[in-house]
Amino acid sequence: MAEELLEAQPLPHLFEQAQQIYLLASSSQVEPIEIRKACRMLQEAQAKVETLALFSANEDKEDISTADLKYLLVPYYLGYLTEKLPVEDRAELVKVAKVQLLAFIRSCEHLELLSESEAQALSREAPPTPEARRAEKVARFKRQRAAELKLQDIKERKERRRRSMQAAAKATVVEHGEEDLPDEDDEEEREAWFMQISLALCKALDLVEMLKREYEMLAAIQAINEEGKEVLTREILDERQSRAESWHKEGASKARTLGPAQPITCATYAQDVIEGRAAIDQGHKHSHGAPFLFGPASVVSGSLSTERERLVAQVFQPSHSLPSMSIEEAGLAEMEMMRTWNEANQKLADEAKSSWVGEAKKDDSDDEESEYKARAWDDWKDEHPRGAGNKKLTPCG
């Protein structure tokens, strides 16, 4: 159904739609479905060009009409977009894209749009020297830059002409039948298409070199894979199965068979100690057993004889350190520390209190002179009440 719809579309419409997708793909990322759609459009456009025989081997670039020049870019667009398709067989895709690009380059060579040095470099079989490759890259870059500047200049001239024509149309009265006059500057449009073909030619030459190196690398990798590829026979599969079964049997034989777990009585014992029904016993044994093991460590015996067994036992183990005591053990140890700390503080307080009382008694019994002075001071305060001797300072004195 989609192929029938494409066949019904005219050639200019197919080319314009595919060109829009090419411009998006060359400047940003495009969805693969859009690239496939553009490739189908370009294939249909290429078939229509061949059916209509727009280009002949006997014609040169001067014999091609300006309206048909843009269809020379169809194989270039097709090769460029084909290279961007995501497929599994990359080598075949590179080969197809390279064929399309070479077809475009050969058509440009026939129309004398390809320079002599580039034609020699394209037909050269031996790899070029680094100096020759650098000189080709520099010359191609200069040609590409000149084409881009020329296209920009033509675009600016067209825009200025369009604005001047709009201003003139507003100032003058347009007679009936003169609204759709054809563009008289056909040479400028023709030059713009030749510049676009020249720009596409530079990009195609670079892309062909890149695809050629990529195809060589893919072919080398494929040859290496075919040489080292192992044929999976029935004997190899049986050997792998027996090896896996023996490994599982060995692991099962090393697995530890544990009896029923003993009841944990640490919580009851700790509660009895807190409520005063039992005393702290240093010889109390907490029946918790070894920490829980995960993964391969649970089927490996306790004696790790080799480094491999030690590494296997560490697989799937928790990243944090496992606890060395239970919550009850930590609580009992903390209670013991608090009891020791309280006893030490009580002892220090008793010693400080006894020494202070003894010193106070000794001072009161030995210092009689200070006691006499205190009594004499009390008698003097009784004979001289507060304010005596200052009556002149009072208002009624």
Sine and cosine of phi, psi and omega as CSV:
sin_phi,cos_phi,sin_psi,cos_psi,sin_omega,cos_omega
0.00,0.00,-0.68,0.74,0.01,-1.00
-0.92,0.40,-0.60,0.80,0.01,-1.00
-0.92,0.40,-0.61,0.79,0.03,-1.00
-0.91,0.42,-0.62,0.79,0.04,-1.00
-0.91,0.41,-0.62,0.79,0.02,-1.00
-0.92,0.39,-0.63,0.77,0.01,-1.00
-0.91,0.42,-0.50,0.86,-0.02,-1.00
-0.97,0.23,-0.32,0.95,-0.03,-1.00
-0.98,0.20,0.57,-0.82,0.03,-1.00
-0.95,0.30,0.32,-0.95,-0.04,-1.00
-0.88,0.47,-0.72,0.70,0.01,-1.00
-0.87,0.49,-0.61,0.79,0.00,-1.00
-0.91,0.41,-0.68,0.73,0.03,-1.00
-0.88,0.48,-0.68,0.73,-0.03,-1.00
-0.91,0.41,-0.68,0.73,-0.02,-1.00
-0.90,0.43,-0.68,0.73,0.02,-1.00
-0.90,0.44,-0.71,0.71,0.01,-1.00
-0.91,0.42,-0.59,0.81,0.02,-1.00
-0.91,0.42,-0.61,0.79,0.05,-1.00
-0.88,0.47,-0.68,0.73,0.02,-1.00
-0.92,0.40,-0.60,0.80,0.04,-1.00
-0.89,0.45,-0.67,0.74,0.01,-1.00
-0.90,0.44,-0.62,0.78,0.05,-1.00
-0.93,0.38,-0.66,0.75,-0.02,-1.00
-0.92,0.38,-0.51,0.86,0.00,-1.00
-0.98,0.18,-0.27,0.96,-0.03,-1.00
-0.92,-0.39,-0.36,0.93,-0.04,-1.00
-0.47,-0.89,-0.09,-1.00,-0.01,-1.00
-1.00,0.06,0.72,-0.70,-0.02,-1.00
-0.84,-0.55,0.57,-0.82,0.01,-1.00
-0.90,0.43,0.57,-0.82,0.01,-1.00
-0.86,0.50,-0.53,0.85,0.00,-1.00
-0.91,0.42,-0.57,0.82,0.05,-1.00
-0.94,0.34,-0.61,0.79,0.02,-1.00
-0.91,0.41,-0.67,0.74,0.04,-1.00
-0.89,0.45,-0.64,0.77,0.03,-1.00
-0.88,0.47,-0.69,0.72,0.02,-1.00
-0.91,0.43,-0.61,0.79,0.02,-1.00
-0.90,0.43,-0.64,0.77,0.05,-1.00
-0.91,0.42,-0.64,0.77,0.04,-1.00
-0.89,0.45,-0.68,0.74,-0.02,-1.00
-0.93,0.36,-0.59,0.80,0.07,-1.00
-0.89,0.45,-0.67,0.74,0.05,-1.00
-0.91,0.40,-0.63,0.78,0.04,-1.00
-0.91,0.42,-0.62,0.78,0.03,-1.00
-0.91,0.42,-0.63,0.78,0.04,-1.00
-0.91,0.42,-0.64,0.76,0.03,-1.00
-0.91,0.41,-0.62,0.79,0.03,-1.00
-0.89,0.45,-0.67,0.74,0.02,-1.00
-0.93,0.36,-0.60,0.80,0.01,-1.00
-0.92,0.39,-0.67,0.74,0.00,-1.00
-0.98,0.21,-0.21,0.98,0.01,-1.00
0.81,0.59,0.81,0.59,-0.02,-1.00
-0.94,0.34,-0.48,0.88,-0.04,-1.00
-0.86,-0.51,0.69,-0.72,-0.01,-1.00
-0.86,-0.52,0.48,-0.88,0.01,-1.00
-0.93,0.37,-0.33,0.95,-0.02,-1.00
-1.00,-0.01,-0.07,1.00,-0.04,-1.00
-0.99,-0.12,0.48,-0.88,0.16,-0.99
-0.94,-0.34,-0.07,-1.00,-0.12,-0.99
-0.92,0.39,-0.39,0.92,0.02,-1.00
-0.97,0.23,-0.37,0.93,-0.03,-1.00
-1.00,0.10,-0.25,0.97,-0.04,-1.00
-0.99,0.11,0.72,-0.69,0.00,-1.00
-0.94,0.33,0.40,-0.92,-0.02,-1.00
-0.90,0.44,-0.57,0.82,-0.03,-1.00
-0.94,0.34,-0.38,0.92,-0.04,-1.00
-0.99,-0.13,-0.11,0.99,-0.05,-1.00
-0.89,0.45,-0.58,0.82,-0.07,-1.00
-0.91,0.43,-0.40,0.91,-0.03,-1.00
-0.97,0.25,-0.14,0.99,0.15,-0.99
-0.92,0.39,-0.35,0.94,-0.02,-1.00
-0.99,0.11,-0.08,1.00,-0.06,-1.00
-0.86,0.50,-0.76,0.64,0.02,-1.00
-0.91,0.42,-0.51,0.86,0.05,-1.00
-0.92,0.38,-0.73,0.69,0.03,-1.00
-0.87,0.49,-0.64,0.77,-0.02,-1.00
-0.91,0.41,-0.68,0.73,0.03,-1.00
-0.93,0.38,-0.62,0.78,-0.01,-1.00
-0.91,0.42,-0.71,0.70,-0.03,-1.00
-0.97,0.24,-0.51,0.86,0.04,-1.00
-0.90,0.44,-0.60,0.80,0.00,-1.00
-0.90,0.43,-0.39,0.92,-0.04,-1.00
-1.00,-0.04,0.01,1.00,-0.01,-1.00
-0.96,0.29,0.71,-0.70,0.05,-1.00
-1.00,0.09,0.96,-0.26,0.02,-1.00
-0.75,-0.66,0.25,-0.97,0.00,-1.00
-0.98,0.21,-0.69,0.72,-0.01,-1.00
-1.00,0.08,1.00,0.10,-0.05,-1.00
-0.93,0.37,-0.56,0.83,-0.04,-1.00
-0.90,0.43,-0.68,0.73,0.02,-1.00
-0.92,0.40,-0.61,0.79,0.03,-1.00
-0.90,0.44,-0.68,0.74,0.03,-1.00
-0.89,0.47,-0.62,0.79,0.00,-1.00
-0.91,0.42,-0.69,0.73,0.00,-1.00
-0.92,0.40,-0.69,0.72,0.00,-1.00
-0.89,0.45,-0.63,0.78,0.01,-1.00
-0.90,0.43,-0.61,0.79,0.02,-1.00
-0.89,0.45,-0.68,0.74,0.01,-1.00
-0.90,0.43,-0.69,0.73,0.00,-1.00
-0.91,0.41,-0.64,0.77,0.03,-1.00
-0.91,0.41,-0.56,0.83,0.06,-1.00
-0.89,0.45,-0.65,0.76,0.05,-1.00
-0.90,0.43,-0.68,0.73,-0.01,-1.00
-0.91,0.41,-0.63,0.78,0.00,-1.00
-0.92,0.40,-0.62,0.79,0.04,-1.00
-0.91,0.41,-0.61,0.79,0.07,-1.00
-0.92,0.38,-0.59,0.81,0.04,-1.00
-0.91,0.41,-0.62,0.78,0.03,-1.00
-0.91,0.42,-0.56,0.83,0.00,-1.00
-1.00,0.05,0.16,0.99,0.04,-1.00
0.88,0.47,0.57,0.82,0.11,-0.99
-1.00,-0.09,-0.13,0.99,0.01,-1.00
-0.97,-0.22,0.76,-0.65,-0.02,-1.00
-0.94,0.35,0.30,-0.95,-0.04,-1.00
-0.92,0.40,-0.64,0.77,0.00,-1.00
-0.91,0.41,-0.63,0.78,0.02,-1.00
-0.94,0.35,-0.57,0.82,0.06,-1.00
-0.91,0.41,-0.63,0.77,0.05,-1.00
-0.92,0.38,-0.64,0.77,0.02,-1.00
-0.92,0.40,-0.52,0.86,-0.01,-1.00
-0.96,0.29,-0.59,0.81,-0.01,-1.00
-1.00,0.04,-0.01,1.00,-0.04,-1.00
-0.97,0.26,0.70,-0.71,-0.01,-1.00
-1.00,-0.06,-0.68,0.73,0.00,-1.00
-0.96,0.28,0.55,-0.83,0.03,-1.00
-0.92,0.40,0.62,-0.78,-0.04,-1.00
-0.97,0.25,0.30,-0.95,0.08,-1.00
-0.96,0.28,0.34,-0.94,0.03,-1.00
-0.85,0.53,-0.58,0.82,0.01,-1.00
-0.93,0.37,-0.67,0.74,0.00,-1.00
-0.92,0.39,-0.64,0.77,0.02,-1.00
-0.90,0.43,-0.65,0.76,0.02,-1.00
-0.90,0.43,-0.67,0.75,0.01,-1.00
-0.90,0.44,-0.64,0.77,0.04,-1.00
-0.91,0.42,-0.66,0.75,0.00,-1.00
-0.89,0.45,-0.68,0.74,-0.02,-1.00
-0.91,0.42,-0.70,0.71,-0.01,-1.00
-0.91,0.42,-0.63,0.78,0.02,-1.00
-0.92,0.39,-0.62,0.79,0.02,-1.00
-0.91,0.40,-0.64,0.77,0.03,-1.00
-0.90,0.44,-0.66,0.76,0.01,-1.00
-0.92,0.39,-0.65,0.76,0.02,-1.00
-0.91,0.42,-0.66,0.75,0.02,-1.00
-0.90,0.43,-0.64,0.77,0.01,-1.00
-0.91,0.42,-0.64,0.77,0.03,-1.00
-0.91,0.41,-0.64,0.77,0.02,-1.00
-0.90,0.43,-0.68,0.73,0.03,-1.00
-0.91,0.42,-0.63,0.78,0.02,-1.00
-0.91,0.42,-0.66,0.75,0.04,-1.00
-0.90,0.43,-0.65,0.76,0.03,-1.00
-0.90,0.43,-0.64,0.77,0.03,-1.00
-0.91,0.41,-0.67,0.74,0.02,-1.00
-0.90,0.43,-0.65,0.76,0.01,-1.00
-0.89,0.45,-0.67,0.74,0.02,-1.00
-0.92,0.40,-0.61,0.79,0.03,-1.00
-0.91,0.41,-0.63,0.77,0.05,-1.00
-0.90,0.44,-0.65,0.76,0.00,-1.00
-0.92,0.40,-0.66,0.75,0.04,-1.00
-0.90,0.43,-0.65,0.76,0.02,-1.00
-0.91,0.42,-0.62,0.78,0.01,-1.00
-0.90,0.43,-0.67,0.74,0.01,-1.00
-0.92,0.40,-0.64,0.77,0.01,-1.00
-0.92,0.40,-0.60,0.80,0.04,-1.00
-0.93,0.37,-0.62,0.79,0.05,-1.00
-0.90,0.43,-0.66,0.75,0.03,-1.00
-0.91,0.41,-0.63,0.77,0.01,-1.00
-0.93,0.36,-0.56,0.83,0.01,-1.00
-0.92,0.39,-0.56,0.83,0.04,-1.00
-0.95,0.31,-0.49,0.87,-0.06,-1.00
-1.00,0.08,-0.40,0.92,-0.05,-1.00
-0.87,-0.48,0.33,-0.94,0.03,-1.00
-1.00,0.01,0.79,-0.61,-0.01,-1.00
-1.00,0.00,0.82,-0.57,0.02,-1.00
-0.95,0.33,0.41,-0.91,0.00,-1.00
-0.91,0.41,0.78,-0.62,-0.01,-1.00
0.99,-0.11,-0.08,1.00,0.00,-1.00
-0.96,-0.29,0.16,0.99,-0.06,-1.00
-0.95,0.31,-0.57,0.82,-0.13,-0.99
-0.93,-0.36,0.78,0.62,0.05,-1.00
-0.94,0.34,0.67,-0.74,0.00,-1.00
-0.93,0.36,0.40,-0.91,0.01,-1.00
-0.94,0.35,0.85,-0.53,-0.04,-1.00
-0.98,0.21,-0.33,0.94,-0.06,-1.00
-1.00,-0.03,0.93,0.37,0.01,-1.00
-0.95,0.31,-0.48,0.88,-0.01,-1.00
-0.91,0.42,-0.59,0.80,0.02,-1.00
-0.91,0.41,-0.68,0.74,0.05,-1.00
-0.90,0.44,-0.62,0.78,0.02,-1.00
-0.90,0.43,-0.66,0.75,0.04,-1.00
-0.90,0.44,-0.60,0.80,0.02,-1.00
-0.90,0.44,-0.66,0.75,0.02,-1.00
-0.92,0.38,-0.61,0.79,0.05,-1.00
-0.91,0.42,-0.59,0.81,0.05,-1.00
-0.92,0.40,-0.63,0.78,0.05,-1.00
-0.91,0.41,-0.62,0.79,0.06,-1.00
-0.91,0.41,-0.65,0.76,0.03,-1.00
-0.90,0.44,-0.65,0.76,0.04,-1.00
-0.90,0.43,-0.69,0.73,0.04,-1.00
-0.91,0.42,-0.53,0.85,0.01,-1.00
-0.91,0.41,-0.67,0.74,0.04,-1.00
-0.89,0.45,-0.68,0.73,0.02,-1.00
-0.92,0.39,-0.60,0.80,0.00,-1.00
-0.92,0.40,-0.63,0.78,0.02,-1.00
-0.89,0.45,-0.68,0.73,0.04,-1.00
-0.90,0.44,-0.66,0.76,-0.03,-1.00
-0.93,0.36,-0.57,0.82,0.03,-1.00
-0.90,0.43,-0.67,0.74,0.05,-1.00
-0.89,0.46,-0.67,0.74,0.01,-1.00
-0.90,0.43,-0.69,0.72,0.01,-1.00
-0.92,0.40,-0.55,0.83,0.03,-1.00
-0.90,0.44,-0.71,0.71,0.03,-1.00
-0.92,0.39,-0.62,0.78,0.01,-1.00
-0.90,0.43,-0.65,0.76,0.00,-1.00
-0.91,0.42,-0.62,0.78,0.04,-1.00
-0.89,0.45,-0.67,0.75,0.02,-1.00
-0.92,0.39,-0.66,0.75,0.01,-1.00
-0.90,0.43,-0.62,0.78,0.03,-1.00
-0.91,0.41,-0.63,0.78,0.02,-1.00
-0.91,0.41,-0.67,0.74,0.02,-1.00
-0.90,0.43,-0.64,0.77,0.01,-1.00
-0.91,0.41,-0.62,0.79,0.03,-1.00
-0.91,0.42,-0.65,0.76,0.02,-1.00
-0.91,0.42,-0.65,0.76,-0.01,-1.00
-0.92,0.40,-0.59,0.80,0.02,-1.00
-0.94,0.33,-0.56,0.83,0.03,-1.00
-0.93,0.36,-0.68,0.74,-0.05,-1.00
-1.00,-0.05,0.19,0.98,-0.04,-1.00
-0.97,0.22,0.75,-0.66,-0.03,-1.00
-0.99,-0.10,0.77,-0.64,0.01,-1.00
-0.99,0.15,0.86,-0.51,-0.03,-1.00
-0.99,0.16,0.99,-0.10,0.05,-1.00
-1.00,0.00,0.11,-0.99,0.00,-1.00
-0.92,0.40,-0.57,0.82,0.00,-1.00
-0.91,0.41,-0.63,0.78,0.00,-1.00
-0.92,0.39,-0.66,0.75,0.02,-1.00
-0.90,0.43,-0.66,0.76,0.03,-1.00
-0.90,0.43,-0.63,0.78,0.01,-1.00
-0.90,0.43,-0.66,0.75,0.03,-1.00
-0.91,0.41,-0.62,0.79,0.00,-1.00
-0.92,0.39,-0.68,0.73,0.03,-1.00
-0.91,0.42,-0.58,0.81,0.03,-1.00
-0.91,0.41,-0.66,0.75,0.02,-1.00
-0.91,0.41,-0.64,0.77,0.01,-1.00
-0.91,0.42,-0.66,0.75,0.03,-1.00
-0.91,0.42,-0.58,0.81,0.02,-1.00
-0.91,0.41,-0.67,0.75,0.01,-1.00
-0.92,0.39,-0.64,0.77,0.02,-1.00
-0.90,0.43,-0.65,0.76,0.02,-1.00
-0.90,0.44,-0.64,0.76,0.05,-1.00
-0.91,0.42,-0.62,0.78,0.01,-1.00
-0.93,0.37,-0.56,0.83,0.01,-1.00
-0.94,0.34,-0.47,0.88,0.02,-1.00
-0.99,0.10,-0.17,0.99,-0.05,-1.00
-0.92,0.40,0.63,-0.77,0.00,-1.00
-1.00,0.05,0.75,-0.66,0.05,-1.00
-0.99,-0.12,0.93,-0.37,-0.07,-1.00
-0.99,-0.14,0.59,-0.81,0.08,-1.00
-0.99,0.16,-0.05,-1.00,0.02,-1.00
-0.90,0.43,0.61,-0.79,-0.06,-1.00
-0.94,0.33,0.62,-0.78,0.04,-1.00
-0.96,0.28,0.56,-0.83,0.01,-1.00
-0.91,0.42,0.64,-0.77,0.00,-1.00
-1.00,0.08,0.87,-0.49,-0.05,-1.00
-0.94,-0.33,0.12,0.99,-0.06,-1.00
-0.92,0.40,-0.60,0.80,-0.02,-1.00
-0.91,0.42,-0.68,0.73,0.03,-1.00
-0.90,0.43,-0.66,0.75,0.00,-1.00
-0.90,0.43,-0.67,0.74,0.01,-1.00
-0.91,0.42,-0.62,0.78,0.04,-1.00
-0.90,0.43,-0.63,0.77,0.05,-1.00
-0.89,0.45,-0.63,0.78,0.01,-1.00
-0.92,0.40,-0.67,0.74,-0.03,-1.00
-0.90,0.43,-0.66,0.76,-0.05,-1.00
-1.00,0.08,0.03,1.00,0.10,-1.00
1.00,0.08,0.13,0.99,0.01,-1.00
-0.99,0.14,-0.25,0.97,0.01,-1.00
-0.57,-0.82,0.43,-0.90,0.03,-1.00
-0.99,-0.12,0.34,-0.94,0.02,-1.00
-0.94,0.33,0.85,-0.52,-0.01,-1.00
-0.94,-0.34,0.89,-0.47,-0.01,-1.00
-0.92,0.38,-0.38,0.92,-0.03,-1.00
-1.00,-0.01,0.14,0.99,-0.01,-1.00
-0.93,0.36,0.74,-0.67,-0.04,-1.00
-0.97,-0.22,0.81,-0.59,0.02,-1.00
-1.00,-0.05,0.89,-0.46,-0.09,-1.00
-1.00,-0.02,0.97,0.26,0.03,-1.00
-0.98,-0.21,-0.44,0.90,-0.06,-1.00
0.98,0.19,-0.13,-0.99,-0.03,-1.00
-0.97,0.23,0.38,-0.92,0.05,-1.00
-0.88,0.48,0.43,-0.90,-0.03,-1.00
-0.94,0.35,0.68,-0.73,-0.04,-1.00
-0.96,-0.28,0.52,-0.85,-0.04,-1.00
-0.88,-0.47,0.39,-0.92,0.17,-0.99
0.87,0.50,-0.60,-0.80,-0.06,-1.00
-0.89,0.46,-0.36,0.93,-0.02,-1.00
-0.91,0.42,-0.38,0.92,-0.02,-1.00
-0.98,0.21,-0.27,0.96,0.01,-1.00
-0.93,-0.37,0.05,1.00,0.03,-1.00
-0.99,-0.11,0.65,-0.76,-0.02,-1.00
-0.91,0.41,0.28,-0.96,-0.08,-1.00
-0.91,0.42,-0.47,0.88,-0.02,-1.00
-1.00,0.01,0.94,-0.33,0.03,-1.00
-1.00,-0.05,0.98,-0.21,-0.13,-0.99
-1.00,0.08,-0.50,0.87,-0.07,-1.00
-0.87,-0.49,0.30,-0.95,0.05,-1.00
-0.91,0.41,-0.54,0.84,0.02,-1.00
-0.89,0.45,-0.70,0.72,0.02,-1.00
-0.90,0.44,-0.59,0.81,0.02,-1.00
-0.92,0.39,-0.65,0.76,0.03,-1.00
-0.93,0.36,-0.62,0.79,0.03,-1.00
-0.90,0.43,-0.62,0.78,-0.02,-1.00
-0.92,0.38,-0.34,0.94,-0.02,-1.00
-1.00,0.05,-0.10,0.99,-0.02,-1.00
-0.94,0.34,0.69,-0.72,0.03,-1.00
0.91,0.42,0.30,0.95,0.08,-1.00
-0.99,0.16,0.47,-0.88,-0.01,-1.00
-0.90,0.43,0.52,-0.85,-0.03,-1.00
-0.96,0.27,-0.37,0.93,-0.01,-1.00
-1.00,-0.03,0.31,-0.95,0.02,-1.00
-0.96,0.27,0.71,-0.70,0.01,-1.00
-0.96,0.29,0.51,-0.86,-0.04,-1.00
-0.92,0.40,0.60,-0.80,0.01,-1.00
-1.00,-0.07,-0.17,0.98,0.05,-1.00
-0.51,-0.86,0.31,-0.95,0.01,-1.00
-0.99,0.13,0.10,-0.99,0.03,-1.00
-0.91,0.42,-0.61,0.79,0.01,-1.00
-0.91,0.42,-0.67,0.74,0.03,-1.00
-0.89,0.45,-0.67,0.74,0.03,-1.00
-0.90,0.44,-0.63,0.78,0.03,-1.00
-0.91,0.42,-0.67,0.75,0.03,-1.00
-0.91,0.41,-0.65,0.76,0.02,-1.00
-0.90,0.44,-0.62,0.78,0.03,-1.00
-0.93,0.38,-0.62,0.79,0.06,-1.00
-0.89,0.45,-0.64,0.77,0.03,-1.00
-0.90,0.43,-0.65,0.76,0.04,-1.00
-0.90,0.43,-0.65,0.76,0.02,-1.00
-0.92,0.39,-0.63,0.77,0.02,-1.00
-0.89,0.45,-0.70,0.71,0.02,-1.00
-0.89,0.45,-0.63,0.78,-0.02,-1.00
-0.93,0.37,-0.65,0.76,0.03,-1.00
-0.91,0.42,-0.66,0.75,0.03,-1.00
-0.89,0.45,-0.66,0.75,0.01,-1.00
-0.91,0.42,-0.66,0.75,0.02,-1.00
-0.92,0.40,-0.64,0.77,0.03,-1.00
-0.90,0.43,-0.63,0.78,0.02,-1.00
-0.90,0.43,-0.68,0.73,0.03,-1.00
-0.91,0.42,-0.62,0.79,0.01,-1.00
-0.92,0.39,-0.66,0.75,0.03,-1.00
-0.89,0.45,-0.66,0.75,0.00,-1.00
-0.91,0.41,-0.67,0.74,-0.01,-1.00
-0.91,0.41,-0.63,0.78,-0.02,-1.00
-0.93,0.37,-0.68,0.73,-0.02,-1.00
-0.92,0.40,-0.63,0.77,0.00,-1.00
-0.93,0.37,-0.60,0.80,-0.01,-1.00
-0.93,0.36,-0.66,0.75,0.02,-1.00
-0.90,0.43,-0.65,0.76,0.00,-1.00
-0.90,0.43,-0.67,0.74,0.00,-1.00
-0.91,0.41,-0.62,0.78,0.01,-1.00
-0.90,0.44,-0.68,0.73,0.03,-1.00
-0.90,0.44,-0.64,0.77,-0.02,-1.00
-0.91,0.41,-0.65,0.76,-0.01,-1.00
-0.93,0.38,-0.66,0.75,-0.04,-1.00
-0.93,0.37,-0.55,0.84,-0.04,-1.00
-0.99,0.14,-0.48,0.88,-0.11,-0.99
-1.00,-0.05,-0.54,0.84,-0.13,-0.99
-1.00,-0.05,0.98,0.19,0.02,-1.00
-0.97,0.24,-0.51,0.86,-0.02,-1.00
-0.88,0.47,-0.67,0.74,0.02,-1.00
-0.91,0.41,-0.53,0.85,0.03,-1.00
-0.93,0.37,-0.67,0.74,0.05,-1.00
-0.88,0.47,-0.69,0.73,0.03,-1.00
-0.87,0.49,-0.63,0.78,0.01,-1.00
-0.92,0.39,-0.64,0.76,0.02,-1.00
-0.91,0.41,-0.70,0.71,0.01,-1.00
-0.88,0.48,-0.60,0.80,0.03,-1.00
-0.92,0.40,-0.61,0.79,0.03,-1.00
-0.93,0.37,-0.65,0.76,0.03,-1.00
-0.90,0.44,-0.68,0.73,0.01,-1.00
-0.88,0.47,-0.65,0.76,0.02,-1.00
-0.91,0.41,-0.49,0.87,0.05,-1.00
-0.94,0.33,-0.63,0.78,-0.01,-1.00
-0.97,0.25,-0.44,0.90,-0.03,-1.00
-0.86,-0.51,1.00,0.05,0.02,-1.00
-0.91,0.42,0.14,-0.99,-0.07,-1.00
-0.94,0.33,0.79,-0.62,0.02,-1.00
0.99,-0.11,-0.11,0.99,0.02,-1.00
-0.91,0.40,0.63,-0.78,0.00,-1.00
1.00,0.01,-0.05,1.00,-0.01,-1.00
-0.87,-0.49,0.50,0.86,-0.04,-1.00
-0.93,0.36,-0.43,0.91,-0.02,-1.00
-0.93,0.38,-0.35,0.94,-0.02,-1.00
-0.99,0.12,-0.23,0.97,-0.02,-1.00
-0.99,0.17,0.36,-0.93,-0.05,-1.00
-0.92,0.38,-0.52,0.85,-0.03,-1.00
-0.99,-0.12,0.16,0.99,-0.10,-1.00
-0.95,0.32,0.00,0.00,0.00,0.00
